[in-house]
């Protein structure tokens, strides 16, 4: 899987985690948004080539 596709998938997962803050009640809204943003930042680092998976 190339770098662009894997970073896209990571970004979609991060976006889904961030948006799920409004639908679920298990984790606080702040914690869910923070986790989603961390996943999005990980996707950005993969896309830029700083982290390889």
mmCIF file as Biopython writes it, N, C-alpha, C and O atoms, coordinates in Angstrom:
data_model
#
loop_
_atom_site.group_PDB
_atom_site.id
_atom_site.type_symbol
_atom_site.label_atom_id
_atom_site.label_alt_id
_atom_site.label_comp_id
_atom_site.label_asym_id
_atom_site.label_entity_id
_atom_site.label_seq_id
_atom_site.pdbx_PDB_ins_code
_atom_site.Cartn_x
_atom_site.Cartn_y
_atom_site.Cartn_z
_atom_site.occupancy
_atom_site.B_iso_or_equiv
_atom_site.auth_seq_id
_atom_site.auth_asym_id
_atom_site.pdbx_PDB_model_num
ATOM 1   N N  . UNK A ? 1  ? 0.846   -1.162 0.000  1.0 0.0 1  A 1 
ATOM 2   C CA . UNK A ? 1  ? 0.000   0.000  0.000  1.0 0.0 1  A 1 
ATOM 3   C C  . UNK A ? 1  ? 0.901   1.237  0.000  1.0 0.0 1  A 1 
ATOM 4   O O  . UNK A ? 1  ? 1.825   1.336  0.808  1.0 0.0 1  A 1 
ATOM 5   N N  . UNK A ? 2  ? 0.638   2.153  -0.883 1.0 0.0 2  A 1 
ATOM 6   C CA . UNK A ? 2  ? 1.515   3.317  -0.959 1.0 0.0 2  A 1 
ATOM 7   C C  . UNK A ? 2  ? 1.189   4.320  0.146  1.0 0.0 2  A 1 
ATOM 8   O O  . UNK A ? 2  ? 0.182   4.207  0.845  1.0 0.0 2  A 1 
ATOM 9   N N  . UNK A ? 3  ? 2.071   5.296  0.275  1.0 0.0 3  A 1 
ATOM 10  C CA . UNK A ? 3  ? 1.999   6.264  1.361  1.0 0.0 3  A 1 
ATOM 11  C C  . UNK A ? 3  ? 0.732   7.110  1.291  1.0 0.0 3  A 1 
ATOM 12  O O  . UNK A ? 3  ? 0.133   7.411  2.324  1.0 0.0 3  A 1 
ATOM 13  N N  . UNK A ? 4  ? 0.321   7.495  0.093  1.0 0.0 4  A 1 
ATOM 14  C CA . UNK A ? 4  ? -0.855  8.351  -0.046 1.0 0.0 4  A 1 
ATOM 15  C C  . UNK A ? 4  ? -2.130  7.637  0.385  1.0 0.0 4  A 1 
ATOM 16  O O  . UNK A ? 4  ? -2.964  8.213  1.082  1.0 0.0 4  A 1 
ATOM 17  N N  . UNK A ? 5  ? -2.277  6.393  -0.027 1.0 0.0 5  A 1 
ATOM 18  C CA . UNK A ? 5  ? -3.482  5.643  0.314  1.0 0.0 5  A 1 
ATOM 19  C C  . UNK A ? 5  ? -3.540  5.347  1.808  1.0 0.0 5  A 1 
ATOM 20  O O  . UNK A ? 5  ? -4.600  5.462  2.423  1.0 0.0 5  A 1 
ATOM 21  N N  . UNK A ? 6  ? -2.414  4.968  2.392  1.0 0.0 6  A 1 
ATOM 22  C CA . UNK A ? 6  ? -2.426  4.673  3.824  1.0 0.0 6  A 1 
ATOM 23  C C  . UNK A ? 6  ? -2.684  5.930  4.641  1.0 0.0 6  A 1 
ATOM 24  O O  . UNK A ? 6  ? -3.374  5.860  5.658  1.0 0.0 6  A 1 
ATOM 25  N N  . UNK A ? 7  ? -2.157  7.066  4.234  1.0 0.0 7  A 1 
ATOM 26  C CA . UNK A ? 7  ? -2.433  8.296  4.976  1.0 0.0 7  A 1 
ATOM 27  C C  . UNK A ? 7  ? -3.886  8.725  4.796  1.0 0.0 7  A 1 
ATOM 28  O O  . UNK A ? 7  ? -4.471  9.303  5.712  1.0 0.0 7  A 1 
ATOM 29  N N  . UNK A ? 8  ? -4.473  8.456  3.642  1.0 0.0 8  A 1 
ATOM 30  C CA . UNK A ? 8  ? -5.886  8.754  3.443  1.0 0.0 8  A 1 
ATOM 31  C C  . UNK A ? 8  ? -6.755  7.916  4.371  1.0 0.0 8  A 1 
ATOM 32  O O  . UNK A ? 8  ? -7.686  8.431  4.989  1.0 0.0 8  A 1 
ATOM 33  N N  . UNK A ? 9  ? -6.452  6.628  4.467  1.0 0.0 9  A 1 
ATOM 34  C CA . UNK A ? 9  ? -7.221  5.753  5.355  1.0 0.0 9  A 1 
ATOM 35  C C  . UNK A ? 9  ? -7.071  6.169  6.812  1.0 0.0 9  A 1 
ATOM 36  O O  . UNK A ? 9  ? -8.046  6.155  7.562  1.0 0.0 9  A 1 
ATOM 37  N N  . UNK A ? 10 ? -5.858  6.538  7.220  1.0 0.0 10 A 1 
ATOM 38  C CA . UNK A ? 10 ? -5.636  6.999  8.588  1.0 0.0 10 A 1 
ATOM 39  C C  . UNK A ? 10 ? -6.417  8.293  8.826  1.0 0.0 10 A 1 
ATOM 40  O O  . UNK A ? 10 ? -7.005  8.473  9.892  1.0 0.0 10 A 1 
ATOM 41  N N  . UNK A ? 11 ? -6.426  9.184  7.852  1.0 0.0 11 A 1 
ATOM 42  C CA . UNK A ? 11 ? -7.178  10.430 7.982  1.0 0.0 11 A 1 
ATOM 43  C C  . UNK A ? 11 ? -8.670  10.203 8.089  1.0 0.0 11 A 1 
ATOM 44  O O  . UNK A ? 11 ? -9.346  10.886 8.858  1.0 0.0 11 A 1 
ATOM 45  N N  . UNK A ? 12 ? -9.193  9.256  7.332  1.0 0.0 12 A 1 
ATOM 46  C CA . UNK A ? 12 ? -10.620 8.944  7.421  1.0 0.0 12 A 1 
ATOM 47  C C  . UNK A ? 12 ? -10.980 8.356  8.783  1.0 0.0 12 A 1 
ATOM 48  O O  . UNK A ? 12 ? -12.036 8.659  9.337  1.0 0.0 12 A 1 
ATOM 49  N N  . UNK A ? 13 ? -10.111 7.528  9.309  1.0 0.0 13 A 1 
ATOM 50  C CA . UNK A ? 13 ? -10.353 6.960  10.637 1.0 0.0 13 A 1 
ATOM 51  C C  . UNK A ? 13 ? -10.307 8.056  11.694 1.0 0.0 13 A 1 
ATOM 52  O O  . UNK A ? 13 ? -11.135 8.080  12.604 1.0 0.0 13 A 1 
ATOM 53  N N  . UNK A ? 14 ? -9.336  8.968  11.575 1.0 0.0 14 A 1 
ATOM 54  C CA . UNK A ? 14 ? -9.248  10.085 12.518 1.0 0.0 14 A 1 
ATOM 55  C C  . UNK A ? 14 ? -10.461 10.991 12.453 1.0 0.0 14 A 1 
ATOM 56  O O  . UNK A ? 14 ? -10.955 11.453 13.481 1.0 0.0 14 A 1 
ATOM 57  N N  . UNK A ? 15 ? -10.940 11.246 11.245 1.0 0.0 15 A 1 
ATOM 58  C CA . UNK A ? 15 ? -12.148 12.054 11.095 1.0 0.0 15 A 1 
ATOM 59  C C  . UNK A ? 15 ? -13.364 11.377 11.695 1.0 0.0 15 A 1 
ATOM 60  O O  . UNK A ? 15 ? -14.207 12.031 12.308 1.0 0.0 15 A 1 
ATOM 61  N N  . UNK A ? 16 ? -13.455 10.073 11.521 1.0 0.0 16 A 1 
ATOM 62  C CA . UNK A ? 16 ? -14.580 9.323  12.088 1.0 0.0 16 A 1 
ATOM 63  C C  . UNK A ? 16 ? -14.538 9.343  13.612 1.0 0.0 16 A 1 
ATOM 64  O O  . UNK A ? 16 ? -15.575 9.468  14.264 1.0 0.0 16 A 1 
ATOM 65  N N  . UNK A ? 17 ? -13.343 9.221  14.178 1.0 0.0 17 A 1 
ATOM 66  C CA . UNK A ? 17 ? -13.216 9.282  15.644 1.0 0.0 17 A 1 
ATOM 67  C C  . UNK A ? 17 ? -13.616 10.657 16.147 1.0 0.0 17 A 1 
ATOM 68  O O  . UNK A ? 17 ? -14.319 10.775 17.150 1.0 0.0 17 A 1 
ATOM 69  N N  . UNK A ? 18 ? -13.170 11.697 15.453 1.0 0.0 18 A 1 
ATOM 70  C CA . UNK A ? 18 ? -13.497 13.056 15.867 1.0 0.0 18 A 1 
ATOM 71  C C  . UNK A ? 18 ? -15.001 13.308 15.782 1.0 0.0 18 A 1 
ATOM 72  O O  . UNK A ? 18 ? -15.585 13.888 16.698 1.0 0.0 18 A 1 
ATOM 73  N N  . UNK A ? 19 ? -15.624 12.881 14.699 1.0 0.0 19 A 1 
ATOM 74  C CA . UNK A ? 19 ? -17.059 13.108 14.544 1.0 0.0 19 A 1 
ATOM 75  C C  . UNK A ? 19 ? -17.904 12.231 15.462 1.0 0.0 19 A 1 
ATOM 76  O O  . UNK A ? 19 ? -19.049 12.568 15.762 1.0 0.0 19 A 1 
ATOM 77  N N  . UNK A ? 20 ? -17.346 11.109 15.909 1.0 0.0 20 A 1 
ATOM 78  C CA . UNK A ? 20 ? -18.114 10.239 16.796 1.0 0.0 20 A 1 
ATOM 79  C C  . UNK A ? 20 ? -18.258 10.828 18.193 1.0 0.0 20 A 1 
ATOM 80  O O  . UNK A ? 20 ? -18.995 10.281 19.013 1.0 0.0 20 A 1 
ATOM 81  N N  . UNK A ? 21 ? -17.579 11.916 18.478 1.0 0.0 21 A 1 
ATOM 82  C CA . UNK A ? 21 ? -17.704 12.549 19.790 1.0 0.0 21 A 1 
ATOM 83  C C  . UNK A ? 21 ? -19.131 12.993 20.051 1.0 0.0 21 A 1 
ATOM 84  O O  . UNK A ? 21 ? -19.544 13.097 21.206 1.0 0.0 21 A 1 
ATOM 85  N N  . UNK A ? 22 ? -19.887 13.256 19.004 1.0 0.0 22 A 1 
ATOM 86  C CA . UNK A ? 22 ? -21.251 13.745 19.176 1.0 0.0 22 A 1 
ATOM 87  C C  . UNK A ? 22 ? -22.271 12.620 19.252 1.0 0.0 22 A 1 
ATOM 88  O O  . UNK A ? 22 ? -23.428 12.873 19.587 1.0 0.0 22 A 1 
ATOM 89  N N  . UNK A ? 23 ? -21.879 11.381 18.950 1.0 0.0 23 A 1 
ATOM 90  C CA . UNK A ? 23 ? -22.828 10.267 18.891 1.0 0.0 23 A 1 
ATOM 91  C C  . UNK A ? 23 ? -22.712 9.293  20.056 1.0 0.0 23 A 1 
ATOM 92  O O  . UNK A ? 23 ? -23.690 8.618  20.379 1.0 0.0 23 A 1 
ATOM 93  N N  . UNK A ? 24 ? -21.565 9.200  20.689 1.0 0.0 24 A 1 
ATOM 94  C CA . UNK A ? 24 ? -21.352 8.168  21.688 1.0 0.0 24 A 1 
ATOM 95  C C  . UNK A ? 24 ? -21.301 8.776  23.085 1.0 0.0 24 A 1 
ATOM 96  O O  . UNK A ? 24 ? -21.147 9.987  23.241 1.0 0.0 24 A 1 
ATOM 97  N N  . UNK A ? 25 ? -21.432 7.918  24.105 1.0 0.0 25 A 1 
ATOM 98  C CA . UNK A ? 25 ? -21.424 8.391  25.489 1.0 0.0 25 A 1 
ATOM 99  C C  . UNK A ? 25 ? -20.374 7.696  26.346 1.0 0.0 25 A 1 
ATOM 100 O O  . UNK A ? 25 ? -20.330 7.928  27.554 1.0 0.0 25 A 1 
ATOM 101 N N  . UNK A ? 26 ? -19.526 6.851  25.760 1.0 0.0 26 A 1 
ATOM 102 C CA . UNK A ? 26 ? -18.553 6.096  26.549 1.0 0.0 26 A 1 
ATOM 103 C C  . UNK A ? 26 ? -17.342 6.929  26.928 1.0 0.0 26 A 1 
ATOM 104 O O  . UNK A ? 26 ? -16.816 6.787  28.032 1.0 0.0 26 A 1 
ATOM 105 N N  . UNK A ? 27 ? -16.898 7.781  26.046 1.0 0.0 27 A 1 
ATOM 106 C CA . UNK A ? 27 ? -15.720 8.625  26.271 1.0 0.0 27 A 1 
ATOM 107 C C  . UNK A ? 27 ? -16.204 10.068 26.234 1.0 0.0 27 A 1 
ATOM 108 O O  . UNK A ? 27 ? -17.156 10.387 25.522 1.0 0.0 27 A 1 
ATOM 109 N N  . UNK A ? 28 ? -15.555 10.940 26.996 1.0 0.0 28 A 1 
ATOM 110 C CA . UNK A ? 28 ? -15.969 12.336 26.997 1.0 0.0 28 A 1 
ATOM 111 C C  . UNK A ? 28 ? -15.740 12.958 25.616 1.0 0.0 28 A 1 
ATOM 112 O O  . UNK A ? 28 ? -14.925 12.477 24.828 1.0 0.0 28 A 1 
ATOM 113 N N  . UNK A ? 29 ? -16.466 14.018 25.351 1.0 0.0 29 A 1 
ATOM 114 C CA . UNK A ? 29 ? -16.331 14.700 24.058 1.0 0.0 29 A 1 
ATOM 115 C C  . UNK A ? 29 ? -14.906 15.189 23.830 1.0 0.0 29 A 1 
ATOM 116 O O  . UNK A ? 29 ? -14.360 15.041 22.736 1.0 0.0 29 A 1 
ATOM 117 N N  . UNK A ? 30 ? -14.312 15.768 24.860 1.0 0.0 30 A 1 
ATOM 118 C CA . UNK A ? 30 ? -12.956 16.300 24.740 1.0 0.0 30 A 1 
ATOM 119 C C  . UNK A ? 30 ? -11.952 15.189 24.459 1.0 0.0 30 A 1 
ATOM 120 O O  . UNK A ? 30 ? -11.063 15.353 23.624 1.0 0.0 30 A 1 
ATOM 121 N N  . UNK A ? 31 ? -12.087 14.070 25.143 1.0 0.0 31 A 1 
ATOM 122 C CA . UNK A ? 31 ? -11.176 12.952 24.932 1.0 0.0 31 A 1 
ATOM 123 C C  . UNK A ? 31 ? -11.299 12.367 23.539 1.0 0.0 31 A 1 
ATOM 124 O O  . UNK A ? 31 ? -10.300 11.982 22.930 1.0 0.0 31 A 1 
ATOM 125 N N  . UNK A ? 32 ? -12.519 12.300 23.035 1.0 0.0 32 A 1 
ATOM 126 C CA . UNK A ? 32 ? -12.747 11.741 21.705 1.0 0.0 32 A 1 
ATOM 127 C C  . UNK A ? 32 ? -12.189 12.667 20.619 1.0 0.0 32 A 1 
ATOM 128 O O  . UNK A ? 32 ? -11.593 12.202 19.648 1.0 0.0 32 A 1 
ATOM 129 N N  . UNK A ? 33 ? -12.384 13.961 20.786 1.0 0.0 33 A 1 
ATOM 130 C CA . UNK A ? 33 ? -11.849 14.917 19.817 1.0 0.0 33 A 1 
ATOM 131 C C  . UNK A ? 33 ? -10.331 14.914 19.857 1.0 0.0 33 A 1 
ATOM 132 O O  . UNK A ? 33 ? -9.687  14.981 18.809 1.0 0.0 33 A 1 
ATOM 133 N N  . UNK A ? 34 ? -9.748  14.838 21.044 1.0 0.0 34 A 1 
ATOM 134 C CA . UNK A ? 34 ? -8.296  14.803 21.169 1.0 0.0 34 A 1 
ATOM 135 C C  . UNK A ? 34 ? -7.713  13.548 20.517 1.0 0.0 34 A 1 
ATOM 136 O O  . UNK A ? 34 ? -6.689  13.618 19.837 1.0 0.0 34 A 1 
ATOM 137 N N  . UNK A ? 35 ? -8.359  12.410 20.722 1.0 0.0 35 A 1 
ATOM 138 C CA . UNK A ? 35 ? -7.887  11.171 20.109 1.0 0.0 35 A 1 
ATOM 139 C C  . UNK A ? 35 ? -7.979  11.250 18.586 1.0 0.0 35 A 1 
ATOM 140 O O  . UNK A ? 35 ? -7.069  10.816 17.880 1.0 0.0 35 A 1 
ATOM 141 N N  . UNK A ? 36 ? -9.073  11.801 18.089 1.0 0.0 36 A 1 
ATOM 142 C CA . UNK A ? 36 ? -9.230  11.953 16.645 1.0 0.0 36 A 1 
ATOM 143 C C  . UNK A ? 36 ? -8.176  12.864 16.051 1.0 0.0 36 A 1 
ATOM 144 O O  . UNK A ? 36 ? -7.641  12.574 14.982 1.0 0.0 36 A 1 
ATOM 145 N N  . UNK A ? 37 ? -7.870  13.956 16.724 1.0 0.0 37 A 1 
ATOM 146 C CA . UNK A ? 37 ? -6.846  14.875 16.219 1.0 0.0 37 A 1 
ATOM 147 C C  . UNK A ? 37 ? -5.456  14.242 16.252 1.0 0.0 37 A 1 
ATOM 148 O O  . UNK A ? 37 ? -4.636  14.496 15.370 1.0 0.0 37 A 1 
ATOM 149 N N  . UNK A ? 38 ? -5.190  13.417 17.268 1.0 0.0 38 A 1 
ATOM 150 C CA . UNK A ? 38 ? -3.902  12.718 17.304 1.0 0.0 38 A 1 
ATOM 151 C C  . UNK A ? 38 ? -3.771  11.741 16.139 1.0 0.0 38 A 1 
ATOM 152 O O  . UNK A ? 38 ? -2.701  11.618 15.543 1.0 0.0 38 A 1 
ATOM 153 N N  . UNK A ? 39 ? -4.856  11.050 15.818 1.0 0.0 39 A 1 
ATOM 154 C CA . UNK A ? 39 ? -4.831  10.123 14.683 1.0 0.0 39 A 1 
ATOM 155 C C  . UNK A ? 39 ? -4.638  10.902 13.379 1.0 0.0 39 A 1 
ATOM 156 O O  . UNK A ? 39 ? -3.907  10.458 12.493 1.0 0.0 39 A 1 
ATOM 157 N N  . UNK A ? 40 ? -5.292  12.059 13.261 1.0 0.0 40 A 1 
ATOM 158 C CA . UNK A ? 40 ? -5.105  12.890 12.067 1.0 0.0 40 A 1 
ATOM 159 C C  . UNK A ? 40 ? -3.663  13.372 11.938 1.0 0.0 40 A 1 
ATOM 160 O O  . UNK A ? 40 ? -3.114  13.404 10.837 1.0 0.0 40 A 1 
ATOM 161 N N  . UNK A ? 41 ? -3.050  13.747 13.059 1.0 0.0 41 A 1 
ATOM 162 C CA . UNK A ? 41 ? -1.647  14.170 13.021 1.0 0.0 41 A 1 
ATOM 163 C C  . UNK A ? 41 ? -0.737  13.006 12.629 1.0 0.0 41 A 1 
ATOM 164 O O  . UNK A ? 41 ? 0.246   13.201 11.914 1.0 0.0 41 A 1 
ATOM 165 N N  . UNK A ? 42 ? -1.060  11.798 13.094 1.0 0.0 42 A 1 
ATOM 166 C CA . UNK A ? 42 ? -0.295  10.621 12.709 1.0 0.0 42 A 1 
ATOM 167 C C  . UNK A ? 42 ? -0.390  10.393 11.205 1.0 0.0 42 A 1 
ATOM 168 O O  . UNK A ? 42 ? 0.606   10.071 10.557 1.0 0.0 42 A 1 
ATOM 169 N N  . UNK A ? 43 ? -1.595  10.560 10.648 1.0 0.0 43 A 1 
ATOM 170 C CA . UNK A ? 43 ? -1.770  10.431 9.202  1.0 0.0 43 A 1 
ATOM 171 C C  . UNK A ? 43 ? -0.956  11.461 8.436  1.0 0.0 43 A 1 
ATOM 172 O O  . UNK A ? 43 ? -0.403  11.158 7.379  1.0 0.0 43 A 1 
ATOM 173 N N  . UNK A ? 44 ? -0.881  12.678 8.965  1.0 0.0 44 A 1 
ATOM 174 C CA . UNK A ? 44 ? -0.078  13.713 8.324  1.0 0.0 44 A 1 
ATOM 175 C C  . UNK A ? 44 ? 1.402   13.358 8.338  1.0 0.0 44 A 1 
ATOM 176 O O  . UNK A ? 44 ? 2.102   13.571 7.349  1.0 0.0 44 A 1 
ATOM 177 N N  . UNK A ? 45 ? 1.879   12.818 9.455  1.0 0.0 45 A 1 
ATOM 178 C CA . UNK A ? 45 ? 3.281   12.419 9.532  1.0 0.0 45 A 1 
ATOM 179 C C  . UNK A ? 45 ? 3.592   11.270 8.587  1.0 0.0 45 A 1 
ATOM 180 O O  . UNK A ? 45 ? 4.682   11.209 8.019  1.0 0.0 45 A 1 
ATOM 181 N N  . UNK A ? 46 ? 2.644   10.362 8.414  1.0 0.0 46 A 1 
ATOM 182 C CA . UNK A ? 46 ? 2.827   9.272  7.453  1.0 0.0 46 A 1 
ATOM 183 C C  . UNK A ? 46 ? 2.885   9.835  6.048  1.0 0.0 46 A 1 
ATOM 184 O O  . UNK A ? 46 ? 3.725   9.429  5.245  1.0 0.0 46 A 1 
ATOM 185 N N  . UNK A ? 47 ? 1.997   10.766 5.747  1.0 0.0 47 A 1 
ATOM 186 C CA . UNK A ? 47 ? 1.937   11.366 4.401  1.0 0.0 47 A 1 
ATOM 187 C C  . UNK A ? 47 ? 3.216   12.114 4.054  1.0 0.0 47 A 1 
ATOM 188 O O  . UNK A ? 47 ? 3.673   12.081 2.911  1.0 0.0 47 A 1 
ATOM 189 N N  . UNK A ? 48 ? 3.792   12.789 5.048  1.0 0.0 48 A 1 
ATOM 190 C CA . UNK A ? 48 ? 5.013   13.557 4.804  1.0 0.0 48 A 1 
ATOM 191 C C  . UNK A ? 48 ? 6.255   12.677 4.776  1.0 0.0 48 A 1 
ATOM 192 O O  . UNK A ? 48 ? 7.333   13.142 4.407  1.0 0.0 48 A 1 
ATOM 193 N N  . UNK A ? 49 ? 6.121   11.432 5.155  1.0 0.0 49 A 1 
ATOM 194 C CA . UNK A ? 49 ? 7.240   10.509 5.088  1.0 0.0 49 A 1 
ATOM 195 C C  . UNK A ? 49 ? 8.093   10.477 6.338  1.0 0.0 49 A 1 
ATOM 196 O O  . UNK A ? 49 ? 9.161   9.864  6.337  1.0 0.0 49 A 1 
ATOM 197 N N  . UNK A ? 50 ? 7.650   11.123 7.407  1.0 0.0 50 A 1 
ATOM 198 C CA . UNK A ? 50 ? 8.423   11.121 8.649  1.0 0.0 50 A 1 
ATOM 199 C C  . UNK A ? 50 ? 8.258   9.819  9.402  1.0 0.0 50 A 1 
ATOM 200 O O  . UNK A ? 50 ? 9.136   9.434  10.174 1.0 0.0 50 A 1 
ATOM 201 N N  . UNK A ? 51 ? 7.143   9.133  9.188  1.0 0.0 51 A 1 
ATOM 202 C CA . UNK A ? 51 ? 6.876   7.836  9.804  1.0 0.0 51 A 1 
ATOM 203 C C  . UNK A ? 51 ? 6.482   6.887  8.686  1.0 0.0 51 A 1 
ATOM 204 O O  . UNK A ? 51 ? 5.640   7.220  7.853  1.0 0.0 51 A 1 
ATOM 205 N N  . UNK A ? 52 ? 7.077   5.724  8.664  1.0 0.0 52 A 1 
ATOM 206 C CA . UNK A ? 52 ? 6.702   4.737  7.651  1.0 0.0 52 A 1 
ATOM 207 C C  . UNK A ? 52 ? 6.007   3.566  8.333  1.0 0.0 52 A 1 
ATOM 208 O O  . UNK A ? 52 ? 6.428   3.103  9.393  1.0 0.0 52 A 1 
ATOM 209 N N  . UNK A ? 53 ? 4.935   3.099  7.703  1.0 0.0 53 A 1 
ATOM 210 C CA . UNK A ? 53 ? 4.210   1.952  8.276  1.0 0.0 53 A 1 
ATOM 211 C C  . UNK A ? 53 ? 4.190   0.829  7.286  1.0 0.0 53 A 1 
ATOM 212 O O  . UNK A ? 53 ? 3.631   -0.231 7.566  1.0 0.0 53 A 1 
#
